[in-house]
Each structure stands twice: as C-alpha cells, then as structure tokens.
Amino acid sequence: MPVSYKVGDKDTRPWGTWEVVAAGAQYIVKRICVLPDKLLSLQLHHHRAEHWVVVDGAGRITLGDRTFEAPQNTPVYIPAGVKHRMANATDKPMTFIEIQTGETLDEADIVRFEDSYGRV
C-alpha cells in the first residue's frame, strides 16, 4: 500500500494547518486546525476513507448532500467516493483529528469540487 506521509509532515493551507501525528502501513492520523470563518474545499477521495473527530471547538460538516453542526467529540465516517467538507463558522480556531485508511494514502488523492482559495 503506497503511503506518502510520515510522522512530522505538515503544511500550512489558506484555511489553517495540518500535521501527521501517526503513520502506519494502512493508516495516517492528522491533526487539522481550521482558522475562524474558514473552510476546507468540498472534495472526495477515490482510494481512502476518513474518520473525523472534532477535538477542540466546533465545526460544520458537509457529507454527501447533508450539512450538520459538529460540536466537540462529534465522530464522522467518510467513505471513499463521498463528497465532504469541514468548515469553522465560529470566531475561534477549531481542531479535528483525521484518520485515513485505504489502498492509497497520498495528498494526490483529492478531487476538489468547490474551493474558496482557487484550487479547483
């Protein structure tokens, strides 16, 4: 199973930051921090599923055709092939943990549909 992440990998994006906190042959765990009033792109992945848990603050999640509030401790499963997005509609930073599992764990496995930062 190709894995392109290692512990300590991190990046700054227009919406906040992510950092790999654990990595194995079949999983990646990221801590993702979203700035106030920012959102990730509406996207899907062909080769991986994701589990999200809001650990600090509150988010708003789009999953398929549903959008719902995600206060702290909200767990969400995102199957491969399903459009999804995390937003922070508050005035404080929020953090969620993302666990990726699948046959390919790579940043290239992102198909963007909407993006506030011109990356579609």
N, C-alpha and C positions, 0 to 999 in steps of 0.2 A: 504494500500500500504506500504510494508516494506521499510523503509529508514534507512540506517545505518550511515548517515552523520549528523553532527551538526556543526553550525557556529563555526569557530575557528579550526576545524580539519585541519591538514596539514601534508605534508610528503615531504621528500627530495628523489628524484629519481636520477639515473645516468645522466639524461638529464636536470634536473633543479628541480623546486618545484611546488607544488600545495597547495592551501588553500581554504577552504569553506568560502565564504563571505555571503551567504544567503542560507536558507533551509526552505522548507515548506512541506506540506503533499504530494505534487505532483511535486516538483521541487527541484533541487540543483543548486547553482551557485558557480563555482570555478574560481579563478584567477590562471592561469597557466603560469609560467615563464620558458622559454626554453633557455638554455645557447647557446652561439655561436657554430655553427657547430654541434649541437646535434639534435636528432630526437626521437620522441616517437615511440613505437612499432606499426607495422601495425596490426590493431585489429578490432574487431567488438563487438557489444553488442546485445544480444538477447532480452533484456527487456527494453531498453531505447533508445530514440533518443537524439541527441545532437544538439545544436545550438552553433556555434563558431563565435566570432568576434575578429579579431586582433585589439588590442588597442594601442600597442606600438611596433615599429619595423616592420618587415616583415617576413612572413612565406612562406612555400611551403607546400601545402596541397595535399594529395592523397585522392581521394574519388572514390571508385569503381575502374574503370580502367583509370581514368583521374588523372593527376597531374598538378597543376597550381599554379602560384605565388599568394600570398595573402598579398598585402600591407595593411597598417593601414586602418581600417574601413571596411575591407572585411568581409561580413557576409556569413556563410555557414551553411546549414542544412544537418544533417547526420541522415538519417532514421535508425531505428533499423535494424540489419542484414546486413548493408553495411560496407565493409572494409574501414578503414580510417587511416590517419596518419598526424601529424603535424611535420614539420621539420623547423629548423632555419639554413639556409645556409649562414647567414651573420656573421660578426665578432663582433656583438653587441647582448646583450640579447634581446629577444622579449617576449611580453606578450599577451595572448589572454584570453578572458572570455568564459567559457563553461557553458551553461545552459543545464542541464539534465532533461528530462521528461520521465515518463514511469511507468510501473507497479512495477518494482523493481529498486531501486536506491542504488546500492551496488558495492563496488570495486570487488566483486567476479564475476560480470557480464562482464568479459573481456575475450575474446578469442584472443590470440596472434598468428599471422602467421609468422612474422619476427620481430627480435629484436636484436639490436646491443649489448645488455648487457646480453645475455644468459638467458633470462626469458621465452623462448618459451618451 
